[in-house]
Every structure is written in structure tokens, then in C-alpha cells.
Amino acid sequence: MWKERTEKKKFEEGFAEEIKEIYALTQDDAGSCRMKGERCWTVSMRLLAHIDGKTAELKQEKKVLQWMLSEKENKKPGKVFRLKKETIYRLKVREALPKKTIWSNQEIPAGACLLLVDVLERNVKQPPMQELLKDYQTVSYTHLRAHETKANFVCRLLLVKKKKKKQIRSNATTHDIVWSLK
């Protein structure tokens, strides 16, 4: 328990003391990881956009929302805060201070990550962000299905089959398989 508190405190020292209120549009589900020898898990969730509570300025820059969990908390569904992808929230956060990555020693600018302090409101109706979310969901679906034809579908099937069996029957052609799908 003492080591967990120490790790959480050290993690939180990487963020400014000032607590800000924002509206945040989450991109995907939360994921967690930890470094070898650590007891706590760092949970991360990407944001599509956020609105600063003071200035009401909409920012579409990519940010990462983070918080720390104990082993027990990490096993709970929803990673304590129960945030969902593609949802708008009103949050209290702290901006990250500038730091260098431990792997490449590259500088991460201040504010690239946000420490989640509290969830104030869920499923917020925020028209500019709702429009962004609608556009994001449309683009995502369009991107996945943009050029799908029977031939492309067959190619994907062949690739999946090739990965599974490592070998495709030499006498099977794309043409044969296309006709068998009709």
C-alpha cells in the first residue's frame, strides 16, 4: 500500500497543480499498462477534442487522459472512472509538465497529457463536440467500407486464410472464389 501511494504521488508530480475544468470527447476505450517492477497501473484514454472551461475554446489537438490505479482497481470493469469511448464528459484535470520519454529521451510538451482528477458530468450535450463526434463516426465507417467490393472482400478472406493455414491451395484462384460467393 505504501509503495502504491509513493508511485501515485510520483506520477502526479509530473502534472501542474492547477486543476482545470474541461469538456472532453473520448476517442477510444481506456487501456492500462505498467512498467516492470511497478505496482500501479497507468490508465490512458485518447481524446478527439476538448473545450477549455474558462475560454470555451474548442481544441481538436490530440491529448491523452491519464490516471493511476492499484492492482485491485485495475481489475474492476471501467477502470474506476467508467469512461466510455466516443462520449462527451465534463472533467476536472491537471495538465502534464514537460518531460522526456524514458525510451527515446524525446521531449513531450507541457499539456500533452491530462491527469484525470474527477468526472463532473457524463453524456454532456455540447453541440460543437456532438458535431465532431458525428463526423468522426461517419468517417470511421466510411473508411472501413470505402472501397469494399467482392474482389476486395475476397482478397481479405485470402489474406486471413493465408495467415491461418500459411498456404492456400494452389489451384484456388480469386476468380473461383468470387464466383463461389455469388
N, C-alpha and C positions, 0 to 999 in steps of 0.2 A: 504494500500500500504506500509506503514511504517513497519507494523508487518511482511508482506511478505518479505521485504528486510532484516529485522532482522533475520528471520528464515533462509533464504537462506545463509546469512553471517555466522550464527552459524553452519549450515550444512557444508559449505565449509571450516570452521576452522578445521574440522575433517580430512582434506586431506593435504598432503605435498604441499609446494609452487611450487616445481619444476614441470614444465609441460613436459611430455614425449610424444614422438610420437610412436604409435604402429600400427600394423595391427591386427585387431580383427575379429574373426569368431563368429558371434552371434549364440546362440543355439535356443532361442525361442522368441516369441513376448514380447514387453515391457509391464510391469504391473505397476500399481501405487497404493500407499496406503498413508494414513496419520493417525497420532495419534489423539486421541480426543483432541480438543482444538487448533489444529494446523490449519493454513490457507493454507499452501503449501503442495503439494503432492510430495512424493519421488517416482521417477520412477526407476525401476530396470529391468535389462536385463542380463541374464546369457550368459557367453561366453564359447565356447567349447575350444578355444585356442587363443593365441595371439603371435605375434612376436615383440620383443623389437626392436625399430627403430635404436638404437645405436649398439647393439651387434648382431642383426639379428638372435638371438636365438629363436627357436620355443619352446613355453611352452604350455603344454597341461593341466596345472592345472586349476581348476575351479575358475573363477573370476566373479564378478558381476559388471556390468557397472551401474552407478547411476547418476541421475541429479534431480534437483528440479524444480517444476512448480507451477505457481499460479493456482487458481481455473479455471480461464478463459483458460489458456494454456492447462490444463489437459483435457478439453473438446474437444480440437482440435484433429482431426484424426492424428495419427502418433506421438503424444506426442512431438511436436515441431521438434525434430531431424529426424523424419520419418525413423527410423531404422526398418529393416525387419529381420525376423528370417532366420537362415541358409544363411547368406550373409557375405561377407568379406568387411571390411571397413578400411580405414586409418584414424586414430583418434589422437586428442590431448587429453591427460588425465592427471590426478593427482592421485597419489597413496594414499590410506587411511592410516592414522596414526593408531597405535594400540589403541584399545578401548575395553571397556567391554559392553556386551549387557545389556540392561535395564531390561530384563526379568529374565535371569539366572545368570547374573554377570560373565559370561564366557568371557575370553579374545579372541578377534578377532585379529589375527595377522596383522601387517602392510602389506599393499598391497593387502589384500583380496578383497577389493572393489576399483573401479576406478571411479573417478569423470569425467564425460564426459565434456570436455571443448569445443571441436569443431569437426565437421566431415570434414575431408580434401578431402576424395575421397570415392566414393561408387562403389560397384561391382568390387573390385580390383582383378586383375588376379595375384594370388600368388600361384604358383604350390604346395608347401607343404600343404598349407591350403585347396586348392581345392581338393587334395587327401584325406585329413582328412574329409572334408565335404562329399565327395563321399562315403567314408567308413561309416560315421555316418548315412547317409541316407539309405544305404543298410542294415546296422544293424537294424535300426529302423523299416524298412519294414519287414525284416526277423523276427524280434522279434514279431511283431504283428501277423504274419501269420504262424509262425514256425510249430505249431502242430495243425493247424486247420483241422479238419475232420468234416464230417457231425455230428458225435456224439458230438464233442466239440461245434460245431455251435448250435446244439440243446440245449446243456447244457446252453450256454449263453442265448439263447432265453428263456429257462425255468427260469433262474435267473431274467431276465428282466421282464418276465411276472409275476413272483412271487413278485417282488418288486412293480409292478403296482397294482396287484389285491390282494396281500397279501395271496392269496390262489390259488392253482392250482387244477383243477378238480381231484378228487381222482382216477377216472378211466383212466386218461390220463397217459400213460407211455412213457418213452423215445423212446421205440421201435415203438409205434404207431406213434409218431410224426416224427421219422426218415423216416418211410415209406411214410408218407403224403408229405414229401419234395421231394421225388423222382419223 
